[in-house]
Amino acid sequence: MTDWQFRLEFRDLWKDERDGKISLLDVSKGVVERIKALAPVIRKRKDEMYQDAADDLENDILPMFEELVEEENEDTEDFDFALSYLYDWADGRLDDEWNGKKVCWVNTL
């Protein structure tokens, strides 16, 4: 089984949006909050690979979601585009072992 090093929990956001309790904009706001909370946790690990992962999260992925919030953009395609980058980042390998360490489990279901 893959050794996920971190976890982003989005199940509640997805469920509330699906149930009509919150908008896609609210989901984006929640994603921004949780990414901002995760980045310092990643930075506590001093290895360069973790610092690089935190840099990518803060400098590449977070700004995509922040832009959605700032522009009050609720376009599903734009959200999915940003989410695909988050998934790709999260699935990054941190070692050369078969089924080894990967950056982050993103839980949406």
C-alpha positions as a Python dict, from the first residue, in 0.01 Angstrom:
ca = {
    (1, 'M'): (0, 0, 0),
    (2, 'T'): (121, 348, -82),
    (3, 'D'): (281, 536, 207),
    (4, 'W'): (107, 875, 187),
    (5, 'Q'): (305, 1132, 384),
    (6, 'F'): (26, 1387, 426),
    (7, 'R'): (-350, 1411, 389),
    (8, 'L'): (-591, 1674, 260),
    (9, 'E'): (-945, 1607, 374),
    (10, 'F'): (-1212, 1747, 143),
    (11, 'R'): (-1498, 1499, 191),
    (12, 'D'): (-1707, 1745, 391),
    (13, 'L'): (-1665, 2017, 128),
    (14, 'W'): (-1760, 1784, -158),
    (15, 'K'): (-2061, 1649, 32),
    (16, 'D'): (-2188, 1994, 131),
    (17, 'E'): (-2153, 2119, -227),
    (18, 'R'): (-2325, 1810, -365),
    (19, 'D'): (-2609, 1857, -111),
    (20, 'G'): (-2647, 2224, -211),
    (21, 'K'): (-2537, 2357, 128),
    (22, 'I'): (-2239, 2546, -13),
    (23, 'S'): (-2133, 2680, -352),
    (24, 'L'): (-1834, 2583, -560),
    (25, 'L'): (-1681, 2915, -451),
    (26, 'D'): (-1714, 2801, -90),
    (27, 'V'): (-1540, 2476, -182),
    (28, 'S'): (-1254, 2677, -334),
    (29, 'K'): (-1231, 2883, -15),
    (30, 'G'): (-1213, 2564, 189),
    (31, 'V'): (-942, 2422, -36),
    (32, 'V'): (-738, 2741, 7),
    (33, 'E'): (-769, 2723, 387),
    (34, 'R'): (-663, 2360, 399),
    (35, 'I'): (-370, 2406, 163),
    (36, 'K'): (-250, 2699, 375),
    (37, 'A'): (-274, 2481, 684),
    (38, 'L'): (-88, 2190, 523),
    (39, 'A'): (211, 2380, 383),
    (40, 'P'): (371, 2459, 722),
    (41, 'V'): (324, 2096, 829),
    (42, 'I'): (516, 1982, 521),
    (43, 'R'): (789, 2239, 591),
    (44, 'K'): (853, 2084, 933),
    (45, 'R'): (1021, 1799, 750),
    (46, 'K'): (1365, 1930, 668),
    (47, 'D'): (1452, 1703, 375),
    (48, 'E'): (1486, 1889, 48),
    (49, 'M'): (1216, 1680, -120),
    (50, 'Y'): (961, 1800, 137),
    (51, 'Q'): (1072, 2160, 100),
    (52, 'D'): (1031, 2125, -277),
    (53, 'A'): (684, 1977, -230),
    (54, 'A'): (586, 2267, -4),
    (55, 'D'): (725, 2517, -256),
    (56, 'D'): (522, 2361, -536),
    (57, 'L'): (209, 2361, -323),
    (58, 'E'): (246, 2723, -214),
    (59, 'N'): (381, 2873, -536),
    (60, 'D'): (203, 2676, -807),
    (61, 'I'): (-116, 2517, -677),
    (62, 'L'): (-238, 2749, -403),
    (63, 'P'): (-240, 3054, -634),
    (64, 'M'): (-476, 2875, -875),
    (65, 'F'): (-735, 2827, -601),
    (66, 'E'): (-675, 3175, -459),
    (67, 'E'): (-745, 3319, -804),
    (68, 'L'): (-1074, 3131, -820),
    (69, 'V'): (-1170, 3284, -485),
    (70, 'E'): (-1050, 3636, -568),
    (71, 'E'): (-1240, 3636, -897),
    (72, 'E'): (-1542, 3464, -739),
    (73, 'N'): (-1509, 3211, -1019),
    (74, 'E'): (-1749, 2918, -994),
    (75, 'D'): (-1674, 2772, -1335),
    (76, 'T'): (-1650, 2395, -1296),
    (77, 'E'): (-1389, 2359, -1570),
    (78, 'D'): (-1159, 2614, -1404),
    (79, 'F'): (-1201, 2444, -1067),
    (80, 'D'): (-1133, 2101, -1218),
    (81, 'F'): (-823, 2237, -1394),
    (82, 'A'): (-678, 2359, -1061),
    (83, 'L'): (-783, 2036, -892),
    (84, 'S'): (-602, 1828, -1154),
    (85, 'Y'): (-279, 2009, -1068),
    (86, 'L'): (-338, 1942, -698),
    (87, 'Y'): (-394, 1572, -771),
    (88, 'D'): (-77, 1553, -982),
    (89, 'W'): (124, 1722, -706),
    (90, 'A'): (-25, 1496, -440),
    (91, 'D'): (58, 1183, -639),
    (92, 'G'): (427, 1278, -661),
    (93, 'R'): (676, 1010, -563),
    (94, 'L'): (914, 1076, -276),
    (95, 'D'): (1129, 765, -315),
    (96, 'D'): (1219, 500, -569),
    (97, 'E'): (1048, 214, -388),
    (98, 'W'): (766, 23, -551),
    (99, 'N'): (442, 151, -401),
    (100, 'G'): (652, 372, -173),
    (101, 'K'): (617, 723, -36),
    (102, 'K'): (392, 969, -212),
    (103, 'V'): (322, 1325, -112),
    (104, 'C'): (-42, 1351, -9),
    (105, 'W'): (-370, 1163, -2),
    (106, 'V'): (-649, 1391, -125),
    (107, 'N'): (-973, 1256, 17),
    (108, 'T'): (-1282, 1372, -168),
    (109, 'L'): (-1521, 1077, -139),
}
